[in-house]
Amino acid sequence: MGSSQSITWLSLELQEEIRKHFQPKYKQPLTDERVIRIADNLTSVMEVLLKMRWRQKYGNLSRP
């Protein structure tokens, strides 16, 4: 992910929540770029998990 890429869904408030949660785990201050990368990775993992759950519940529905 390039630093010039804009993530419109990631509000300043959400960035601060991510920073508060992950900064103690990293044991160092997190840059804005690192916070954005963490948020992007979290959404990618959630997307995969939700797709897996969907397939478990409804099967692998393909479009005609």
N, CA, C and O of each residue as an XYZ file, in Angstrom:
256
protein
N       0.838     -1.176      0.000
C       0.000      0.000      0.000
C       0.878      1.232      0.000
O       1.727      1.382      0.879
N       0.695      2.114     -0.960
C       1.495      3.316     -1.045
C       1.015      4.385     -0.090
O      -0.168      4.424      0.249
N       1.906      5.249      0.349
C       1.534      6.291      1.299
C       0.648      7.355      0.662
O      -0.009      8.112      1.377
N       0.617      7.430     -0.666
C      -0.225      8.408     -1.344
C      -1.672      7.928     -1.456
O      -2.558      8.699     -1.821
N      -1.908      6.649     -1.139
C      -3.247      6.089     -1.229
C      -4.098      6.594     -0.067
O      -3.650      6.588      1.080
N      -5.311      7.027     -0.356
C      -6.192      7.576      0.660
C      -7.209      6.527      1.102
O      -7.820      5.852      0.274
N      -7.380      6.402      2.408
C      -8.376      5.494      2.952
C      -9.456      6.373      3.581
O      -9.282      6.885      4.687
N     -10.551      6.541      2.883
C     -11.583      7.474      3.323
C     -12.381      6.955      4.509
O     -12.918      7.756      5.275
N     -12.477      5.642      4.687
C     -13.262      5.088      5.786
C     -12.550      5.177      7.123
O     -13.184      4.989      8.161
N     -11.271      5.453      7.134
C     -10.483      5.452      8.362
C     -10.459      6.854      8.960
O      -9.624      7.684      8.599
N     -11.384      7.101      9.876
C     -11.479      8.414     10.505
C     -10.338      8.613     11.496
O      -9.658      7.661     11.880
N     -10.143      9.845     11.896
C      -9.113     10.146     12.889
C      -9.417      9.450     14.215
O      -8.509      8.990     14.907
N     -10.699      9.380     14.558
C     -11.093      8.711     15.795
C     -10.744      7.221     15.748
O     -10.252      6.667     16.730
N     -10.996      6.583     14.621
C     -10.671      5.168     14.477
C      -9.164      4.950     14.482
O      -8.683      3.961     15.035
N      -8.420      5.860     13.876
C      -6.960      5.768     13.914
C      -6.456      5.823     15.352
O      -5.545      5.082     15.721
N      -7.043      6.696     16.162
C      -6.634      6.802     17.562
C      -6.978      5.536     18.338
O      -6.201      5.104     19.190
N      -8.135      4.935     18.053
C      -8.501      3.673     18.704
C      -7.491      2.581     18.367
O      -7.074      1.823     19.244
N      -7.106      2.503     17.120
C      -6.107      1.514     16.693
C      -4.778      1.786     17.382
O      -4.114      0.866     17.860
N      -4.401      3.047     17.428
C      -3.137      3.423     18.070
C      -3.160      3.040     19.557
O      -2.191      2.474     20.063
N      -4.263      3.346     20.261
C      -4.370      3.021     21.688
C      -4.272      1.520     21.929
O      -3.677      1.082     22.914
N      -4.850      0.740     21.039
C      -4.850     -0.710     21.216
C      -3.506     -1.344     20.870
O      -3.027     -2.210     21.602
N      -2.896     -0.927     19.772
C      -1.696     -1.605     19.271
C      -0.379     -1.009     19.748
O       0.629     -1.716     19.786
N      -0.356      0.262     20.109
C       0.903      0.877     20.518
C       1.542      0.169     21.716
O       2.755     -0.042     21.700
N       0.783     -0.209     22.755
C       1.416     -0.954     23.859
C       1.995     -2.297     23.410
O       3.008     -2.742     23.949
N       1.374     -2.934     22.449
C       1.872     -4.221     21.951
C       3.180     -4.048     21.172
O       4.051     -4.917     21.222
N       3.319     -2.936     20.458
C       4.538     -2.660     19.701
C       5.631     -2.051     20.581
O       6.805     -2.048     20.212
N       5.232     -1.533     21.750
C       6.149     -0.912     22.717
C       6.955      0.231     22.127
O       8.116      0.448     22.472
N       6.298      0.964     21.217
C       6.899      2.168     20.634
C       5.794      2.983     19.980
O       4.745      2.436     19.638
N       6.011      4.275     19.803
C       4.992      5.085     19.126
C       4.769      4.596     17.697
O       5.714      4.224     17.002
N       3.511      4.601     17.271
C       3.170      4.167     15.919
C       2.990      5.381     15.018
O       2.297      6.334     15.373
N       3.613      5.338     13.868
C       3.441      6.403     12.887
C       2.054      6.293     12.268
O       1.403      5.253     12.362
N       1.615      7.357     11.644
C       0.327      7.332     10.947
C       0.330      6.254      9.866
O      -0.667      5.556      9.676
N       1.437      6.123      9.170
C       1.534      5.116      8.113
C       1.361      3.700      8.683
O       0.693      2.860      8.080
N       1.967      3.446      9.845
C       1.851      2.126     10.475
C       0.415      1.867     10.933
O      -0.092      0.753     10.794
N      -0.235      2.884     11.474
C      -1.632      2.749     11.909
C      -2.518      2.418     10.710
O      -3.395      1.559     10.802
N      -2.292      3.090      9.601
C      -3.072      2.831      8.389
C      -2.826      1.413      7.895
O      -3.763      0.736      7.471
N      -1.588      0.958      7.943
C      -1.255     -0.399      7.511
C      -1.929     -1.441      8.407
O      -2.433     -2.451      7.916
N      -1.938     -1.195      9.716
C      -2.609     -2.108     10.651
C      -4.099     -2.161     10.335
O      -4.680     -3.245     10.276
N      -4.721     -1.010     10.132
C      -6.149     -0.959      9.821
C      -6.453     -1.696      8.522
O      -7.430     -2.441      8.440
N      -5.632     -1.493      7.526
C      -5.826     -2.154      6.237
C      -5.697     -3.672      6.386
O      -6.497     -4.421      5.825
N      -4.698     -4.123      7.139
C      -4.529     -5.558      7.365
C      -5.692     -6.154      8.150
O      -6.140     -7.262      7.857
N      -6.176     -5.422      9.143
C      -7.324     -5.910      9.912
C      -8.557     -6.080      9.032
O      -9.279     -7.070      9.158
N      -8.800     -5.130      8.153
C      -9.967     -5.242      7.283
C      -9.807     -6.397      6.299
O     -10.785     -7.062      5.958
N      -8.583     -6.636      5.844
C      -8.352     -7.775      4.937
C      -8.631     -9.099      5.634
O      -9.264     -9.986      5.061
N      -8.161     -9.232      6.867
C      -8.400    -10.464      7.629
C      -9.897    -10.643      7.888
O     -10.426    -11.746      7.744
N     -10.577     -9.562      8.270
C     -12.013     -9.647      8.534
C     -12.777    -10.044      7.274
O     -13.730    -10.820      7.351
N     -12.380     -9.531      6.132
C     -13.043     -9.879      4.878
C     -12.931    -11.379      4.605
O     -13.912    -12.019      4.228
N     -11.744    -11.930      4.794
C     -11.537    -13.364      4.565
C     -12.363    -14.185      5.549
O     -12.999    -15.162      5.156
N     -12.361    -13.799      6.826
C     -13.120    -14.540      7.825
C     -14.621    -14.494      7.553
O     -15.314    -15.503      7.687
N     -15.113    -13.329      7.173
C     -16.544    -13.207      6.893
C     -16.949    -14.006      5.653
O     -18.022    -14.609      5.626
N     -16.098    -14.011      4.633
C     -16.382    -14.815      3.439
C     -16.393    -16.298      3.782
O     -17.235    -17.044      3.282
N     -15.464    -16.732      4.631
C     -15.408    -18.126      5.040
C     -16.672    -18.506      5.806
O     -17.266    -19.554      5.551
N     -17.083    -17.650      6.750
C     -18.309    -17.913      7.506
C     -19.530    -17.984      6.583
O     -20.392    -18.847      6.751
N     -19.598    -17.078      5.614
C     -20.707    -17.056      4.664
C     -20.774    -18.386      3.914
O     -21.842    -18.983      3.778
N     -19.613    -18.841      3.430
C     -19.571    -20.099      2.674
C     -19.940    -21.278      3.552
O     -20.584    -22.215      3.080
N     -19.547    -21.256      4.818
C     -19.911    -22.335      5.732
C     -21.419    -22.370      5.955
O     -22.007    -23.447      6.058
N     -22.035    -21.217      6.029
C     -23.464    -21.145      6.317
C     -24.324    -21.348      5.075
O     -25.331    -22.055      5.127
N     -23.935    -20.732      3.954
C     -24.779    -20.723      2.760
C     -24.203    -21.507      1.587
O     -24.874    -21.669      0.568
N     -23.003    -21.985      1.709
C     -22.369    -22.683      0.601
C     -21.683    -21.704     -0.328
O     -21.771    -20.490     -0.150
N     -21.010    -22.239     -1.306
C     -20.292    -21.401     -2.262
C     -21.241    -21.067     -3.404
O     -21.294    -21.777     -4.408
N     -21.980    -19.994     -3.244
C     -22.954    -19.594     -4.265
C     -22.233    -18.875     -5.395
O     -21.547    -17.877     -5.175
N     -22.394    -19.384     -6.583
C     -21.799    -18.714     -7.740
C     -22.897    -18.005     -8.518
O     -24.050    -18.436     -8.533
N     -22.521    -16.926     -9.153
C     -23.488    -16.163     -9.947
C     -23.640    -16.813    -11.307
O     -22.679    -17.346    -11.862
N     -24.874    -16.768    -11.852
C     -25.099    -17.372    -13.186
C     -24.396    -16.624    -14.288
O     -24.490    -17.008    -15.453
